[in-house]
């Protein structure tokens, strides 16, 4: 059984982060602000593009996101 591997690429000049979920042709898209989700003919998401993406800003938020995830696990863990 062949596994689909996601591909991630970033174009620093244009500020676009692209996540390919599976290799398929896009036939439809949804746009939500700076996020574009592409769908195949089955209606399954095949690609996500984040426009105006800046790693520097993401890196600043990453510590807070990790702390939130850690705190959330602790708050919702079964004791």
Residue frames as qw, qx, qy, qz and C-alpha x, y, z in Angstrom:
[[0.000, 0.888, 0.459, 0.000, 0.00, 0.00, 0.00],
 [0.442, 0.364, 0.002, 0.820, 1.47, 3.32, -1.07],
 [0.268, -0.681, -0.428, 0.530, 1.46, 6.13, 1.46],
 [0.251, 0.846, 0.189, 0.430, 0.70, 9.69, 0.40],
 [0.549, -0.291, -0.232, 0.748, 3.35, 12.05, 1.66],
 [0.038, 0.959, 0.256, -0.114, 2.51, 15.64, 2.33],
 [0.590, 0.263, 0.049, 0.762, 4.77, 18.25, 0.80],
 [0.202, -0.902, -0.231, 0.305, 5.46, 21.62, 2.35],
 [0.564, 0.274, 0.145, 0.766, 7.11, 24.48, 0.52],
 [0.164, -0.847, -0.254, 0.438, 7.65, 28.13, 1.24],
 [0.488, 0.564, 0.196, 0.637, 8.30, 30.96, -1.18],
 [0.405, -0.489, -0.299, 0.713, 9.97, 33.63, 0.94],
 [0.131, 0.023, 0.280, 0.951, 9.77, 36.27, -1.80],
 [0.354, -0.377, -0.481, -0.708, 5.98, 36.01, -2.17],
 [0.282, -0.227, 0.601, -0.713, 5.34, 34.91, 1.44],
 [0.819, -0.010, -0.207, -0.534, 3.33, 31.81, 0.49],
 [0.288, -0.287, 0.894, -0.186, 3.42, 28.61, 2.53],
 [0.730, 0.141, -0.392, -0.542, 1.99, 25.66, 0.57],
 [0.430, -0.213, 0.845, -0.236, 1.00, 22.36, 2.12],
 [0.595, 0.170, -0.585, -0.525, 0.16, 19.66, -0.39],
 [0.683, -0.231, 0.530, -0.446, -1.95, 17.02, 1.30],
 [0.733, 0.101, 0.659, 0.136, -2.03, 14.67, -1.68],
 [0.103, -0.267, 0.550, 0.785, -1.01, 14.85, -5.34],
 [0.302, 0.569, 0.763, 0.055, -4.22, 15.67, -7.17],
 [0.138, 0.348, 0.333, 0.865, -5.59, 18.29, -9.51],
 [0.065, 0.376, 0.490, -0.784, -7.49, 21.13, -7.88],
 [0.050, 0.460, 0.697, 0.548, -10.95, 21.78, -9.33],
 [0.297, -0.827, -0.332, -0.343, -12.37, 24.08, -6.65],
 [0.415, 0.141, -0.449, 0.779, -11.11, 26.42, -3.93],
 [0.359, -0.847, -0.393, -0.012, -12.34, 28.15, -0.80],
 [0.362, 0.441, -0.232, 0.788, -10.78, 31.44, 0.24],
 [0.530, -0.770, -0.350, 0.064, -10.80, 32.53, 3.88],
 [0.283, -0.910, 0.190, 0.235, -8.74, 35.69, 4.36],
 [0.155, 0.741, -0.622, -0.200, -5.16, 34.73, 3.53],
 [0.443, -0.160, 0.882, -0.023, -5.91, 30.97, 3.44],
 [0.650, 0.327, -0.355, -0.587, -6.85, 29.14, 0.25],
 [0.576, -0.117, 0.800, -0.120, -7.98, 25.50, 0.41],
 [0.437, 0.344, -0.592, -0.583, -7.98, 23.57, -2.87],
 [0.727, 0.019, 0.594, -0.345, -10.26, 20.57, -3.46],
 [0.086, -0.143, 0.869, 0.465, -10.20, 17.70, -5.95],
 [0.445, -0.108, -0.532, -0.712, -13.16, 16.40, -7.95],
 [0.507, -0.333, -0.793, 0.065, -14.23, 14.24, -4.97],
 [0.338, -0.834, -0.124, -0.418, -14.42, 17.33, -2.78],
 [0.818, -0.432, -0.143, 0.353, -11.42, 16.31, -0.70],
 [0.103, -0.958, 0.225, 0.148, -8.84, 18.91, 0.34],
 [0.899, 0.271, -0.002, 0.345, -5.63, 18.50, -1.64],
 [0.508, 0.268, -0.127, 0.808, -3.71, 21.69, -0.89],
 [0.284, -0.886, -0.312, 0.192, -3.64, 24.55, 1.60],
 [0.485, 0.425, -0.015, 0.764, -1.94, 27.84, 0.75],
 [0.353, -0.795, -0.311, 0.384, -1.23, 30.47, 3.38],
 [0.416, 0.675, 0.106, 0.600, -0.54, 33.88, 1.84],
 [0.085, -0.809, 0.223, -0.537, 1.38, 36.65, 3.62],
 [0.901, -0.399, -0.144, 0.089, 2.96, 33.98, 5.84],
 [0.198, 0.783, -0.465, 0.362, 6.03, 35.06, 7.77],
 [0.786, -0.091, -0.561, 0.243, 8.10, 32.53, 9.68],
 [0.214, 0.258, -0.449, 0.828, 9.37, 35.25, 12.00],
 [0.504, -0.294, 0.104, -0.806, 5.85, 35.99, 13.24],
 [0.879, -0.132, -0.396, -0.229, 5.03, 32.28, 13.44],
 [0.622, 0.127, -0.593, 0.495, 8.17, 31.64, 15.50],
 [0.103, -0.305, 0.377, -0.869, 7.14, 34.35, 17.97],
 [0.721, -0.204, 0.000, -0.662, 3.76, 32.64, 18.43],
 [0.732, 0.119, -0.670, -0.040, 5.15, 29.12, 18.56],
 [0.200, 0.138, -0.748, 0.618, 6.24, 29.33, 22.22],
 [0.452, -0.026, 0.318, -0.833, 2.77, 30.50, 23.24],
 [0.789, 0.099, -0.363, -0.485, 1.13, 27.76, 21.16],
 [0.578, 0.140, -0.776, 0.208, 3.32, 25.08, 22.78],
 [0.037, -0.087, 0.647, -0.756, 2.53, 26.41, 26.26],
 [0.627, 0.023, 0.046, -0.777, -1.19, 26.46, 25.46],
 [0.777, 0.114, -0.566, -0.249, -1.06, 22.87, 24.18],
 [0.391, 0.128, -0.792, 0.450, 0.85, 21.73, 27.28],
 [0.235, -0.036, 0.492, -0.837, -1.54, 23.53, 29.63],
 [0.709, 0.051, -0.189, -0.677, -4.57, 22.18, 27.76],
 [0.673, 0.084, -0.735, -0.011, -3.33, 18.59, 28.08],
 [0.190, 0.052, -0.741, 0.642, -2.84, 19.09, 31.80],
 [0.403, 0.010, 0.256, -0.879, -6.26, 20.70, 32.27],
 [0.790, 0.116, -0.187, -0.572, -8.08, 17.95, 30.37],
 [0.371, 0.265, -0.887, 0.073, -6.12, 14.94, 31.56],
 [0.784, -0.410, -0.350, -0.308, -8.01, 12.25, 33.46],
 [0.022, 0.520, -0.675, 0.523, -6.91, 12.01, 37.07]]
